[in-house]
């Protein structure tokens, strides 16, 4: 499969995930509930800490930035943290990136922003970071371990974590300026 076909398929998937995600979520929930009752002996119980939820501790992770620096949850502890999961091929991610860049520019020692590139290559992310003039550290999740830990099915997704490491807001899909302001208030920083 050539690169342009792969990129087009990813963009189409991202587009349709955003359009049908509420419907899909309802169907998946209904099937999961039915499967739980029908095949209970094969279903492993989900613990309360297994999926990141608002009010729960953020899932620890260890990645490296594009520059090779450590970018784990502990690296950012002590200040509010905005984690944005994105991909260079994702149109909604590209649409929201000026807002994420704006958040990073306004951080000025008050909070931090980390981009986590998922389902992407180092070369594509490097090119995109230059093109979009991204002003925040970017970590590569090449094995999708952090994506899976945070239950991200496709980008974009943004997590707002307070200085104690507690998730205060989650935005699945593209984020708006109004939604970002609301989330920043929840982590203790009004912009």
C-alpha positions in Angstrom: 0.0 0.0 0.0 1.5 3.3 -0.9 1.8 6.2 1.5 -0.9 8.4 -0.1 -3.5 5.6 0.1 -2.6 5.0 3.7 -2.8 8.7 4.5 -6.2 9.0 2.8 -7.6 5.9 4.6 -6.5 7.3 7.9 -8.1 10.7 7.2 -11.4 9.1 6.1 -11.3 6.9 9.3 -10.7 9.9 11.5 -13.5 11.8 9.8 -16.0 9.0 10.2 -15.0 8.2 13.8 -15.8 11.8 14.7 -19.1 11.8 12.8 -20.4 8.5 14.2 -18.6 8.2 17.5 -21.7 8.8 19.7 -23.7 6.2 17.7 -20.7 3.8 17.7 -20.2 4.3 21.4 -23.8 3.4 22.1 -23.6 0.3 20.0 -20.4 -0.8 21.5 -21.8 -0.3 25.0 -24.9 -2.3 24.2 -22.9 -5.1 22.8 -20.5 -5.1 25.7 -23.3 -5.2 28.2 -25.0 -8.1 26.4 -21.6 -9.9 26.0 -21.0 -9.4 29.7 -24.2 -11.2 30.6 -23.9 -13.9 28.0 -20.3 -14.7 28.3 -19.4 -13.6 31.8 -17.0 -16.5 32.2 -14.8 -15.0 29.4 -15.0 -11.3 30.4 -12.4 -10.0 32.8 -13.8 -7.4 35.2 -12.7 -3.8 34.6 -11.2 -2.2 37.7 -12.0 1.4 38.5 -8.5 2.5 37.7 -8.3 0.8 34.3 -9.6 3.7 32.1 -8.7 7.3 32.6 -11.7 9.2 34.0 -12.3 12.7 35.2 -11.4 12.8 38.9 -9.1 9.8 38.7 -5.3 9.8 38.7 -3.7 10.1 35.2 -2.2 6.9 33.9 1.6 7.1 34.2 3.7 6.7 31.1 7.3 7.0 29.8 8.0 8.4 26.4 10.8 10.4 24.8 10.3 13.7 23.0 11.4 14.2 19.4 14.6 15.7 20.9 15.2 12.6 23.0 14.2 14.1 26.4 12.1 12.2 29.0 8.4 12.9 28.7 6.7 10.8 31.4 3.8 11.9 33.6 6.2 12.4 36.5 8.3 14.7 34.3 5.5 17.2 34.3 4.2 16.8 37.9 3.8 20.0 39.9 2.1 22.1 37.2 -1.1 21.5 35.3 -0.6 19.5 32.1 -2.4 19.5 28.8 -1.8 16.3 26.9 -3.0 16.4 23.2 -3.0 13.2 21.3 -2.7 13.9 17.6 -1.5 12.7 14.2 0.0 14.6 11.3 -2.5 13.0 8.9 -5.6 13.8 10.9 -7.5 16.8 9.5 -9.4 17.6 12.8 -6.0 17.5 14.6 -4.6 20.0 12.1 -7.7 22.2 12.6 -7.3 22.3 16.4 -3.5 22.6 16.4 -3.4 26.5 16.3 -5.4 26.4 19.6 -3.1 23.9 21.2 -0.1 26.0 20.0 -1.9 29.1 21.6 -2.3 27.2 24.9 1.4 26.3 24.8 2.4 29.9 24.1 0.4 31.2 27.0 1.7 28.6 29.5 4.7 30.8 30.5 5.6 28.6 33.5 2.0 28.3 34.8 1.2 25.0 33.1 2.7 22.7 30.5 1.5 21.2 27.1 2.7 17.9 25.7 1.7 16.6 22.3 1.7 12.8 21.9 1.8 11.7 18.2 -0.1 8.5 17.6 -0.4 6.2 14.6 2.3 8.3 12.9 6.0 8.1 11.8 8.8 10.2 13.1 9.4 11.7 9.7 5.8 12.7 9.2 5.6 14.2 12.7 8.9 16.1 12.2 7.7 17.6 8.9 4.3 18.5 10.4 5.9 20.1 13.5 8.0 22.3 11.3 5.1 23.2 9.0 2.7 24.0 11.9 5.5 25.7 14.0 4.5 23.6 17.0 5.7 25.4 20.2 5.5 22.5 22.7 7.3 19.2 23.2 6.1 16.3 21.1 6.5 12.6 22.2 6.1 9.7 19.8 3.9 6.8 20.9 5.3 4.5 18.2 4.0 1.3 19.9 0.6 2.8 20.9 1.2 2.0 24.5 0.1 5.4 25.9 -2.8 5.5 23.3 -4.1 2.2 24.6 -3.5 3.2 28.3 -5.6 6.4 27.8 -8.2 4.5 25.7 -7.7 6.7 22.6 -9.3 5.0 19.6 -8.3 7.8 17.2 -7.0 11.3 17.4 -7.6 14.0 18.4 -8.1 13.7 22.2 -7.0 16.2 24.9 -6.6 15.5 28.6 -6.3 18.2 31.3 -4.4 17.1 34.3 -4.0 19.2 37.5 -0.7 19.7 39.4 -1.4 16.6 41.6 -1.8 14.3 38.5 -5.6 14.1 38.6 -7.5 14.3 35.4 -9.9 17.3 35.5 -11.3 17.2 32.0 -11.2 15.1 28.8 -12.1 16.2 25.3 -12.4 13.4 22.8 -12.4 14.9 19.3 -11.5 18.4 18.2 -11.4 21.0 21.0 -12.8 24.5 20.7 -11.5 27.7 22.4 -14.5 27.8 24.7 -14.0 24.2 25.7 -10.3 24.8 26.3 -11.1 27.8 28.6 -13.5 25.7 30.6 -11.0 22.8 30.9 -8.2 25.2 32.0 -10.4 26.5 34.8 -10.9 22.9 36.0 -7.2 22.3 36.3 -6.8 25.5 38.3 -5.6 27.9 35.6 -8.0 30.5 34.2 -6.7 32.1 31.1 
